[in-house]
Amino acid sequence: MPPNAPAFCPFCGKPRSNDMRPCPSCAGPSLRTVLSEQGGRDAVSFFGDDVPTLLYDDVNNAYYVNPEKSKAKWAWQTGQVSNQFPFTITANQTRRFQVKMNPDVGLRGDIETCSFMLTSTGRLAVQPFVPLLDKYLSNGLVPSSLMFGTAQLQGLLAQTIYSIPSFDWWADAQDLSAADNTVSPVFFGRRLMDNGQDRIQEARRAAGMSRFVHPFWLVPTTAFNNTTNVGINPNPTISIPTLANVTVTYTVPSDADFECWYILDDSSTSNGANTEINDLFARIKEGPSGADLVLAPGGSNGLAWRSFIASPTVPVTGFPSGGTNSATGGIRAASLPSPAGGFTHLFKRGTDIQVTFVSTDTGTITLRSAFVGLLVYGGDPAKGECQ
């Protein structure tokens, strides 16, 4: 069975309660029709395809410049609070900002977003919401260094996100610095302003299909200190005490499977700057009784988390930090894939991904981590929904 019906038609943007039938407002096709026309192709193959600059005229045996190319415009969208950019978040507080779609050009042109960027004067965590999808892009607040890059190395999405005019995004942002935090979020992509009906229809169909698969960040759901038998509240970071053994659970949503592309980390330790943490080891299990994904010797602590499993923020002297990393600056985890990026891993819906961390660090480690990939909706074969 497909997921719940979207709140809006991707073709006209008006309410649509049953996507198995044509839209009552614009007669846009049903998803059943779209699926049948895909003919087994990737349902979102349109995403990320650039508009070709040169086209070939086989009649005159010559190349010519594609007139539609100039109608695909770069687009930098800003996150704003009460039309203010940048904006300030009071210490330890949460503010909601809006990402306006085409605020200065009326309703002309659809937006396809491919990367997230952000600077701030302190650490923060963010959870975006996309109204056209009627979905959050994460299961909780995500440390910004795991989601946003900067212009030097942008935070590229696992898949682009398509939006039609007037469907502004919003996001909650929480300060983690304990000081007033000036924030500048920017979302980069392209604005499609061509009049080609075939391209518009293909793009809008891709937008409709995007609710079946979209980028997603999976952050810790629960944590438990096995050394002291005490639970830890992930809000949204986790403190791992000196020499502790802590199990952190990342729970996949119950209505979709999770295709993980990589694991990101931007942890720090109290005994020094967040330059390197070689004293944090990990094992990963696909549920309490599921498969062990880290095949290290049984008597060991597992593998070094930041050396072999998660892609960490990398400090680079002279590299701008954008305020969210240590004073030395560095390349954010959001900008780099981890070793797991060579293969994806599908975690079934509702799976509790359990990571057991063992700290040999002499200080307290502040864990900032996320599994990153695509949330994939659709029928559950175990329930006979894909027959």
C-alpha positions as CSV (number, residue, x, y, z in Angstrom):
1,M,0.0,0.0,0.0
2,P,1.3,3.5,-0.7
3,P,1.8,5.9,2.2
4,N,-1.0,8.3,3.3
5,A,-2.3,10.7,0.6
6,P,-0.4,14.0,0.4
7,A,-2.1,17.1,1.5
8,F,-1.6,18.8,-1.9
9,C,-1.7,18.0,-5.6
10,P,1.9,18.3,-7.0
11,F,0.5,19.7,-10.2
12,C,-1.6,22.6,-9.0
13,G,-1.0,22.7,-5.3
14,K,-4.6,22.5,-4.2
15,P,-5.9,20.0,-1.6
16,R,-6.1,16.5,-2.8
17,S,-7.4,13.7,-0.6
18,N,-7.1,10.7,-2.9
19,D,-4.1,10.3,-5.1
20,M,-5.4,7.1,-6.7
21,R,-7.8,9.3,-8.7
22,P,-7.2,12.4,-10.9
23,C,-7.0,15.7,-9.1
24,P,-10.6,17.2,-8.9
25,S,-9.1,20.7,-9.3
26,C,-6.7,20.4,-12.2
27,A,-7.4,16.9,-13.5
28,G,-3.7,16.0,-12.8
29,P,-3.1,12.3,-13.2
30,S,-3.4,9.8,-10.4
31,L,-0.3,8.2,-9.0
32,R,-1.5,4.9,-10.4
33,T,-1.2,6.5,-13.9
34,V,2.2,8.0,-13.1
35,L,3.5,4.7,-11.9
36,S,2.3,2.8,-15.0
37,E,3.8,5.4,-17.3
38,Q,7.2,5.1,-15.5
39,G,7.4,1.6,-17.1
40,G,9.9,0.3,-14.5
41,R,12.2,3.3,-14.6
42,D,13.4,5.0,-11.4
43,A,10.4,7.0,-10.3
44,V,12.5,10.0,-9.5
45,S,15.0,9.8,-12.3
46,F,14.2,13.4,-13.2
47,F,15.9,14.7,-10.1
48,G,19.3,16.3,-10.6
49,D,19.2,16.0,-14.4
50,D,20.8,19.2,-15.8
51,V,19.1,20.9,-18.8
52,P,21.5,20.2,-21.8
53,T,23.2,23.3,-23.3
54,L,23.6,21.9,-26.8
55,L,21.0,20.0,-28.9
56,Y,21.6,18.2,-32.2
57,D,19.5,19.0,-35.3
58,D,19.6,15.8,-37.3
59,V,17.8,17.6,-40.3
60,N,20.5,20.2,-40.7
61,N,23.3,18.1,-39.2
62,A,24.2,20.8,-36.8
63,Y,24.3,21.6,-33.1
64,Y,22.5,24.6,-31.6
65,V,22.2,26.2,-28.2
66,N,19.1,24.9,-26.2
67,P,16.8,28.0,-25.7
68,E,15.4,26.4,-22.6
69,K,18.8,26.3,-20.9
70,S,18.7,30.0,-19.9
71,K,15.4,29.4,-18.2
72,A,16.9,27.1,-15.6
73,K,18.3,29.6,-13.0
74,W,20.6,29.2,-10.0
75,A,18.6,29.9,-6.9
76,W,19.8,30.7,-3.4
77,Q,16.9,30.6,-0.9
78,T,17.3,32.0,2.6
79,G,15.9,31.0,5.9
80,Q,14.2,34.0,7.5
81,V,12.4,34.9,10.7
82,S,9.9,37.8,10.2
83,N,11.6,38.6,6.9
84,Q,15.0,39.0,8.7
85,F,18.1,37.3,7.4
86,P,20.3,36.6,9.3
87,F,18.3,36.2,12.5
88,T,19.2,35.6,16.2
89,I,18.2,32.7,18.4
90,T,18.2,33.5,22.1
91,A,20.5,31.3,24.2
92,N,19.1,27.8,24.7
93,Q,15.9,28.7,22.9
94,T,14.2,27.4,19.7
95,R,13.0,29.5,16.8
96,R,11.1,28.6,13.7
97,F,12.4,30.1,10.4
98,Q,10.8,30.1,7.0
99,V,12.4,29.2,3.7
100,K,10.5,31.3,1.1
101,M,9.9,29.8,-2.4
102,N,10.3,32.6,-4.9
103,P,9.7,35.5,-2.5
104,D,10.8,38.3,-4.9
105,V,9.7,36.8,-8.3
106,G,6.0,36.1,-7.6
107,L,4.9,32.5,-8.4
108,R,7.0,32.0,-11.4
109,G,9.3,28.9,-11.5
110,D,9.5,25.7,-9.5
111,I,12.4,25.2,-7.2
112,E,14.7,22.1,-7.0
113,T,16.9,22.2,-3.9
114,C,20.2,20.2,-3.9
115,S,22.2,21.4,-1.0
116,F,22.1,23.1,2.5
117,M,24.5,25.7,3.8
118,L,24.6,27.6,7.1
119,T,26.8,29.9,9.2
120,S,26.2,30.7,12.8
121,T,28.0,32.2,15.8
122,G,27.5,29.0,17.9
123,R,26.3,25.4,17.7
124,L,22.7,24.7,16.9
125,A,20.4,21.9,15.8
126,V,17.7,22.1,13.0
127,Q,14.7,20.0,11.9
128,P,13.2,21.1,8.4
129,F,9.7,20.5,7.3
130,V,8.5,20.4,3.6
131,P,4.8,21.2,3.3
132,L,4.4,19.8,-0.2
133,L,5.6,16.4,1.1
134,D,3.8,17.0,4.4
135,K,6.9,15.5,6.1
136,Y,9.9,16.3,8.3
137,L,13.3,15.6,6.8
138,S,14.5,14.0,10.1
139,N,13.2,12.2,13.2
140,G,14.3,15.0,15.5
141,L,16.6,18.0,15.8
142,V,19.9,17.5,13.9
143,P,23.2,19.2,14.8
144,S,23.7,21.6,12.0
145,S,27.2,20.4,11.2
146,L,25.6,17.1,10.1
147,M,23.2,18.7,7.8
148,F,24.6,22.0,6.5
149,G,27.9,22.8,4.8
150,T,29.2,26.1,3.4
151,A,30.0,27.3,-0.2
152,Q,33.4,25.6,-0.1
153,L,31.9,22.2,0.5
154,Q,28.1,22.2,0.5
155,G,25.9,19.8,2.4
156,L,24.7,17.9,-0.6
157,L,21.4,16.1,-0.3
158,A,21.1,12.3,-1.0
159,Q,18.4,13.4,-3.4
160,T,17.1,16.8,-4.5
161,I,13.9,18.1,-3.2
162,Y,11.3,19.6,-5.6
163,S,9.0,22.5,-4.5
164,I,6.3,24.4,-6.4
165,P,5.8,28.1,-5.9
166,S,4.2,29.4,-2.7
167,F,4.9,26.2,-0.7
168,D,7.4,27.7,1.7
169,W,9.4,25.4,3.9
170,W,9.9,25.9,7.6
171,A,12.4,24.6,10.1
172,D,12.8,24.6,13.9
173,A,16.3,25.7,15.1
174,Q,17.5,25.2,18.6
175,D,20.6,27.0,20.1
176,L,23.1,24.6,21.6
177,S,25.8,27.2,22.5
178,A,24.2,28.7,25.6
179,A,24.6,32.2,24.1
180,D,22.7,34.3,21.7
181,N,23.3,32.8,18.2
182,T,23.2,34.6,14.9
183,V,22.2,32.2,12.2
184,S,22.3,32.4,8.4
185,P,20.7,29.3,6.7
186,V,20.9,29.1,2.8
187,F,19.4,26.5,0.5
188,F,20.9,26.2,-3.0
189,G,19.3,24.7,-6.1
190,R,17.7,25.9,-9.3
191,R,14.5,27.7,-10.5
192,L,12.9,26.2,-13.6
193,M,11.2,28.9,-15.5
194,D,10.8,27.4,-19.0
195,N,7.5,27.0,-20.7
196,G,8.1,23.5,-22.1
197,Q,5.0,21.6,-21.1
198,D,6.8,18.2,-21.4
199,R,9.5,19.3,-18.9
200,I,6.9,20.9,-16.6
201,Q,4.8,17.8,-16.5
202,E,7.8,15.5,-16.0
203,A,9.1,17.8,-13.2
204,R,5.7,17.9,-11.4
205,R,5.3,14.2,-11.7
206,A,8.7,13.8,-10.1
207,A,7.5,16.2,-7.3
208,G,4.5,13.9,-6.8
209,M,6.7,10.8,-6.6
210,S,9.1,12.5,-4.1
211,R,6.8,11.6,-1.2
212,F,7.8,7.9,-1.8
213,V,11.5,8.7,-1.4
214,H,13.1,11.8,0.1
215,P,16.3,12.7,2.0
216,F,16.3,11.9,5.7
217,W,18.5,12.3,8.8
218,L,18.1,9.6,11.5
219,V,19.3,10.9,14.9
220,P,19.4,9.1,18.3
221,T,16.0,8.2,19.8
222,T,17.2,6.8,23.2
223,A,20.4,6.1,25.0
224,F,21.3,4.0,28.0
225,N,24.5,4.0,30.1
226,N,25.3,0.3,30.6
227,T,28.0,1.2,33.2
228,T,25.6,2.9,35.6
229,N,22.2,1.4,34.3
230,V,20.8,4.9,33.8
231,G,19.0,6.2,30.8
232,I,20.3,9.3,28.9
233,N,18.0,11.9,27.2
234,P,19.2,12.6,23.7
235,N,18.4,16.3,23.4
236,P,19.7,16.4,20.7
237,T,23.3,15.5,21.9
238,I,24.4,12.7,24.2
239,S,26.9,12.9,26.9
240,I,29.2,9.8,27.2
241,P,30.9,9.9,30.6
242,T,34.6,9.0,31.2
243,L,35.3,5.3,30.4
244,A,31.5,4.6,30.0
245,N,29.7,2.0,27.9
246,V,26.6,3.5,26.3
247,T,24.1,2.0,23.9
248,V,22.4,4.5,21.6
249,T,19.3,3.6,19.6
250,Y,18.4,5.2,16.3
251,T,14.8,4.1,15.5
252,V,13.6,4.0,11.9
253,P,10.1,5.4,11.4
254,S,7.4,2.8,11.4
255,D,5.8,3.8,8.1
256,A,8.9,3.7,5.8
257,D,12.2,1.9,5.2
258,F,15.5,3.7,5.6
259,E,18.2,3.5,2.9
260,C,21.3,4.6,4.7
261,W,24.0,6.2,2.6
262,Y,26.5,7.1,5.3
263,I,27.0,8.0,9.0
264,L,28.2,11.4,10.1
265,D,29.8,12.6,13.4
266,D,30.8,15.9,14.9
267,S,31.5,14.8,18.5
268,S,33.8,16.6,20.9
269,T,35.5,15.9,24.2
270,S,35.8,17.9,27.4
271,N,39.5,17.3,27.7
272,G,40.3,19.3,24.6
273,A,39.0,20.9,21.4
274,N,37.0,18.7,18.9
275,T,40.1,18.0,16.9
276,E,40.2,14.2,17.1
277,I,38.6,11.5,19.2
278,N,40.5,8.3,19.0
279,D,39.1,7.0,22.2
280,L,35.6,6.2,21.1
281,F,34.8,2.7,19.8
282,A,31.5,1.3,18.5
283,R,29.6,-1.8,17.5
284,I,26.4,-1.7,15.4
285,K,23.5,-4.1,15.5
286,E,20.4,-4.2,13.3
287,G,18.0,-4.4,16.2
288,P,18.6,-6.0,19.6
289,S,18.6,-9.5,18.1
290,G,19.6,-8.6,14.6
291,A,22.8,-8.9,12.6
292,D,26.1,-7.5,13.9
293,L,27.4,-5.1,11.3
294,V,30.8,-4.6,13.0
295,L,32.7,-7.9,12.8
296,A,35.4,-7.1,15.3
297,P,36.8,-9.7,17.7
298,G,34.4,-10.5,20.5
299,G,36.7,-9.4,23.3
300,S,37.4,-5.9,21.8
301,N,35.6,-2.7,22.1
302,G,34.7,-2.7,18.5
303,L,36.1,-0.3,15.8
304,A,37.3,3.3,16.3
305,W,34.1,5.3,15.6
306,R,35.7,8.3,13.8
307,S,38.4,6.3,12.0
308,F,36.4,3.5,10.4
309,I,32.7,4.0,10.8
310,A,31.5,7.6,10.9
311,S,32.6,10.6,8.7
312,P,33.8,13.2,11.2
313,T,34.2,16.9,11.0
314,V,37.8,17.5,10.0
315,P,39.7,20.4,11.5
316,V,41.7,22.4,9.0
317,T,43.9,25.4,10.1
318,G,42.8,28.5,8.3
319,F,39.6,26.9,6.9
320,P,36.5,29.0,7.9
321,S,34.3,27.3,10.5
322,G,31.1,29.2,10.0
323,G,30.8,29.3,13.8
324,T,29.5,25.8,14.3
325,N,32.8,24.0,14.8
326,S,35.9,24.7,17.0
327,A,37.9,27.9,16.7
328,T,40.4,26.3,14.4
329,G,37.7,25.8,11.7
330,G,37.2,22.7,9.6
331,I,35.4,20.8,7.0
332,R,32.0,19.7,8.3
333,A,30.8,16.2,8.5
334,A,27.8,17.2,6.3
335,S,30.2,17.9,3.4
336,L,31.9,14.5,3.4
337,P,30.6,10.9,2.9
338,S,31.8,8.2,5.2
339,P,33.4,4.8,4.2
340,A,29.8,3.4,4.2
341,G,29.1,5.7,1.2
342,G,30.3,3.0,-1.2
343,F,27.3,0.8,-0.5
344,T,23.9,1.7,0.8
345,H,22.2,-0.3,3.6
346,L,18.4,-0.8,3.8
347,F,17.1,-0.7,7.4
348,K,13.5,-2.0,7.5
349,R,10.8,0.2,9.0
350,G,10.6,0.3,12.7
351,T,14.2,-1.1,13.1
352,D,16.1,-0.1,16.3
353,I,19.6,0.5,15.1
354,Q,21.7,0.0,18.2
355,V,25.2,1.4,18.4
356,T,27.1,0.5,21.6
357,F,29.8,3.0,22.3
358,V,32.8,2.4,24.5
359,S,34.8,5.4,25.7
360,T,38.4,5.1,26.7
361,D,38.6,8.9,26.8
362,T,39.6,10.6,30.0
363,G,37.0,13.3,29.5
364,T,33.2,13.5,28.8
365,I,32.4,13.0,25.1
366,T,29.5,15.0,23.6
367,L,28.1,12.7,20.9
368,R,26.7,14.4,17.8
369,S,25.8,11.8,15.2
370,A,23.3,10.9,12.5
371,F,22.6,8.2,9.9
372,V,21.9,9.9,6.6
373,G,20.1,8.7,3.5
374,L,16.6,8.3,2.0
375,L,13.3,7.5,3.6
376,V,11.6,5.0,1.3
377,Y,7.8,4.6,1.5
378,G,5.8,1.9,-0.1
379,G,4.1,-1.5,0.6
380,D,5.4,-3.9,3.3
381,P,6.0,-7.3,1.7
382,A,5.6,-8.9,5.2
383,K,2.0,-7.7,5.2
384,G,1.3,-8.7,1.6
385,E,1.1,-5.1,0.5
386,C,3.3,-5.4,-2.6
387,Q,1.4,-8.1,-4.4
